[in-house]
């Protein structure tokens, strides 16, 4: 905390504010809560005040920050009654369950750290990463089915026409009790065909697609991929990727730090 000038009062004020920040019980946790804005576009923490030495504003009375309390993003709204989207969040309450109420001055800290201009709720990193997350998990599901299909033999139980339902049930139980999935009970006259798509390919396509999605998420969050996975490359290329990661960290820190003068 830099004093406004070299005067004794300004230096005392700066020292008091610095000591107040150091005395906040969950300061490090509050910084992490504010960084939640990186993924979701904005983050809001509530300031829990306490009075020291009498009423704040009176002789000897001071208002101190005791701690911060994080609030989930769904507790706020940017919607306005006129249908527009505001850039200032409003707190959803029992009195204002739809449009919310204005935040009390000095009661909340609103941190916006989106990667683009516009509506804060649409500027978080989770929005562009959502597609890669969705595609990756669909691919993982198909990959698991592929492994299940080719890692164990298919069990087929056949019954002759005219077999009673009780005998079919015995056959069905016997087939399915031999293992987990990949089993069927059919009539001897029934034919099941597994048609090939005709396209050449291997199981590597699943790994390639999940890797592509992972790299896409890494690029969105870190701007590069070499610091998150082992890959071939020169030392110079690795330094470039590390510098990109450092640039993003510095940018996030600059958004989080305060440079505004404090009222006294």
KADABEL-V533009 format. One record per residue. N is the residue number from 1. RES is the residue in three letters. PHI is phi in degrees with one decimal (NA if undefined). OMEGA is omega in radians with two decimals (none if undefined). Layout:
N	RES	PHI	OMEGA
N	RES	PHI	OMEGA
This chain:
1	UNK	NA	-3.10
2	UNK	-92.8	3.09
3	UNK	-66.9	-3.12
4	UNK	-67.5	3.12
5	UNK	-153.4	3.14
6	UNK	-89.1	-3.12
7	UNK	-68.8	-3.13
8	UNK	-62.3	-3.12
9	UNK	-65.2	-3.12
10	UNK	-65.0	3.10
11	UNK	-68.3	3.09
12	UNK	-66.5	3.11
13	UNK	-63.4	3.14
14	UNK	-61.8	3.12
15	UNK	-65.9	3.13
16	UNK	-64.4	3.14
17	UNK	-66.0	3.10
18	UNK	-62.3	3.11
19	UNK	-66.2	3.12
20	UNK	-63.8	3.13
21	UNK	-63.4	3.14
22	UNK	-65.9	-3.11
23	UNK	-87.8	3.12
24	UNK	-68.3	-2.99
25	UNK	-62.3	-3.04
26	UNK	-122.3	-3.09
27	UNK	-61.4	-3.14
28	UNK	-63.1	3.11
29	UNK	-64.7	3.14
30	UNK	-64.9	3.10
31	UNK	-63.1	3.09
32	UNK	-64.5	3.12
33	UNK	-64.3	3.11
34	UNK	-68.0	3.12
35	UNK	-70.1	3.03
36	UNK	-61.4	3.11
37	UNK	-66.5	-3.14
38	UNK	-60.9	-3.12
39	UNK	-85.9	-2.99
40	UNK	-111.4	3.08
41	UNK	94.7	3.11
42	UNK	-154.4	3.09
43	UNK	-144.5	-3.08
44	UNK	-131.4	3.05
45	UNK	-122.4	-3.13
46	UNK	-94.4	3.11
47	UNK	-89.0	3.06
48	UNK	-98.4	-3.07
49	UNK	-92.1	2.97
50	UNK	-141.2	-3.12
51	UNK	-98.8	-3.13
52	UNK	-132.1	3.06
53	UNK	73.9	3.13
54	UNK	107.4	-3.10
55	UNK	-71.4	3.11
56	UNK	-64.4	3.14
57	UNK	93.5	3.09
58	UNK	-92.4	-3.13
59	UNK	-60.8	3.11
60	UNK	80.1	-3.13
61	UNK	-91.7	-3.12
62	UNK	-137.5	3.04
63	UNK	-100.2	-3.08
64	UNK	-113.7	3.06
65	UNK	-83.2	3.13
66	UNK	-81.7	-3.13
67	UNK	-166.4	3.10
68	UNK	-118.5	3.12
69	UNK	-125.5	-3.13
70	UNK	-77.7	3.08
71	UNK	-122.5	3.12
72	UNK	-65.5	-3.09
73	UNK	-62.1	-3.11
74	UNK	-71.9	3.08
75	UNK	-83.5	-3.10
76	UNK	-131.0	3.12
77	UNK	-141.9	3.05
78	UNK	-110.1	-3.11
79	UNK	-75.2	3.12
80	UNK	-117.5	-3.13
81	UNK	-59.1	-3.12
82	UNK	-82.8	3.11
83	UNK	92.1	3.13
84	UNK	-85.1	3.10
85	UNK	-107.5	-3.13
86	UNK	-84.0	3.05
87	UNK	-92.3	3.13
88	UNK	-105.8	-3.13
89	UNK	-72.0	3.09
90	UNK	-127.2	-3.06
91	UNK	-83.6	3.09
92	UNK	-78.5	-3.11
93	UNK	-133.1	3.08
94	UNK	-65.0	3.11
95	UNK	-76.0	3.14
96	UNK	-130.3	-3.07
97	UNK	-74.5	-3.08
98	UNK	-106.9	-3.08
99	UNK	-99.4	3.08
100	UNK	77.6	3.11
101	UNK	-126.5	3.13
102	UNK	-62.1	3.10
103	UNK	-72.6	3.12
104	UNK	-68.2	3.12
105	UNK	-59.9	3.11
106	UNK	76.3	-3.09
107	UNK	-107.2	-3.08
108	UNK	-130.7	3.00
109	UNK	-112.4	-3.13
110	UNK	-106.5	3.13
111	UNK	-113.2	3.09
112	UNK	-112.3	-3.07
113	UNK	-136.5	-3.12
114	UNK	-71.4	-3.13
115	UNK	-86.7	3.12
116	UNK	-153.2	3.12
117	UNK	-79.1	3.11
118	UNK	113.8	-3.08
119	UNK	-65.2	-3.09
120	UNK	-59.8	-3.08
121	UNK	-67.6	-3.14
122	UNK	-107.7	-3.04
123	UNK	-107.3	-3.11
124	UNK	-78.9	-3.13
125	UNK	-69.4	-3.13
126	UNK	-64.8	-3.09
127	UNK	-66.7	3.10
128	UNK	-71.6	-3.13
129	UNK	-79.1	-3.07
130	UNK	-61.6	-3.12
131	UNK	-65.2	3.13
132	UNK	-63.6	3.10
133	UNK	-62.9	-3.13
134	UNK	-64.9	-3.12
135	UNK	-62.7	-3.12
136	UNK	-62.7	-3.07
137	UNK	-76.3	2.97
138	UNK	-64.8	3.13
139	UNK	-66.6	3.11
140	UNK	-61.5	3.11
141	UNK	-62.7	3.12
142	UNK	-65.7	3.13
143	UNK	-64.2	3.11
144	UNK	-64.2	3.09
145	UNK	-63.9	3.10
146	UNK	-62.0	3.14
147	UNK	-63.6	-3.14
148	UNK	-67.6	-3.09
149	UNK	-72.2	-3.04
150	UNK	-99.4	-3.13
151	UNK	-90.9	3.13
152	UNK	-141.0	-3.09
153	UNK	-70.3	3.08
154	UNK	-78.7	-3.13
155	UNK	-105.4	-3.12
156	UNK	-126.7	3.06
157	UNK	-108.3	-3.09
158	UNK	-114.9	3.08
159	UNK	-121.6	-3.11
160	UNK	-78.0	3.07
161	UNK	-57.0	-3.14
162	UNK	91.8	3.11
163	UNK	-67.4	-3.10
164	UNK	-70.4	3.14
165	UNK	-63.5	3.13
166	UNK	-64.7	3.13
167	UNK	-68.6	3.07
168	UNK	-63.8	3.14
169	UNK	-65.0	3.11
170	UNK	-61.9	3.12
171	UNK	-64.3	-3.14
172	UNK	-62.1	3.14
173	UNK	-63.6	-3.12
174	UNK	-65.7	-3.12
175	UNK	-66.5	-3.06
176	UNK	-75.9	3.11
177	UNK	-78.0	3.12
178	UNK	-78.7	-3.13
179	UNK	-180.0	3.14
180	UNK	-87.2	-3.10
181	UNK	-79.8	-3.14
182	UNK	62.3	3.11
183	UNK	-143.0	-3.13
184	UNK	-153.8	3.06
185	UNK	-125.7	-3.05
186	UNK	-136.7	3.05
187	UNK	-76.5	3.12
188	UNK	-62.1	-3.13
189	UNK	-88.4	-3.13
190	UNK	-91.0	3.13
191	UNK	-120.4	3.06
192	UNK	-114.7	-3.14
193	UNK	-114.8	3.01
194	UNK	-101.5	-3.05
195	UNK	-83.4	3.09
196	UNK	-88.2	-3.14
197	UNK	-69.4	-3.13
198	UNK	87.5	3.13
199	UNK	-90.5	3.12
200	UNK	-79.4	3.13
201	UNK	179.7	3.13
202	UNK	-129.9	3.12
203	UNK	-66.8	3.14
204	UNK	-62.5	-3.11
205	UNK	-64.3	3.11
206	UNK	-69.1	3.12
207	UNK	-64.0	3.14
208	UNK	-64.2	-3.10
209	UNK	-70.9	3.10
210	UNK	-64.9	3.08
211	UNK	-64.8	3.09
212	UNK	-60.8	3.13
213	UNK	-66.1	3.10
214	UNK	-61.4	3.13
215	UNK	-66.9	3.09
216	UNK	-64.1	3.10
217	UNK	-66.1	3.12
218	UNK	-61.9	3.12
219	UNK	-66.6	-3.14
220	UNK	-67.5	-3.06
221	UNK	-89.2	-3.03
222	UNK	-107.9	3.14
223	UNK	81.1	-3.10
224	UNK	-162.5	-3.06
225	UNK	-127.6	-2.98
226	UNK	-72.4	3.11
227	UNK	-88.6	-3.12
228	UNK	-114.9	-3.12
229	UNK	-153.1	3.11
230	UNK	-78.4	3.11
231	UNK	-152.5	3.13
232	UNK	-76.3	-3.14
233	UNK	168.8	-3.13
234	UNK	-81.9	3.10
235	UNK	-64.0	3.13
236	UNK	-63.1	3.12
237	UNK	-65.5	3.11
238	UNK	-64.0	3.11
239	UNK	-65.6	3.10
240	UNK	-61.7	3.13
241	UNK	-64.1	3.12
242	UNK	-65.2	3.11
243	UNK	-65.7	3.09
244	UNK	-62.8	3.10
245	UNK	-60.8	3.13
246	UNK	-65.2	3.11
247	UNK	-61.0	3.14
248	UNK	-67.5	3.10
249	UNK	-60.7	3.13
250	UNK	-63.0	3.12
251	UNK	-64.6	3.10
252	UNK	-63.4	3.14
253	UNK	-66.9	3.12
254	UNK	-65.4	3.09
255	UNK	-66.0	-3.06
256	UNK	-81.2	-3.08
257	UNK	-73.3	3.13
258	UNK	-99.9	3.10
259	UNK	-119.5	-3.08
260	UNK	-83.8	3.06
261	UNK	-65.0	3.12
262	UNK	-96.2	3.10
263	UNK	-72.4	-3.12
264	UNK	-133.1	none
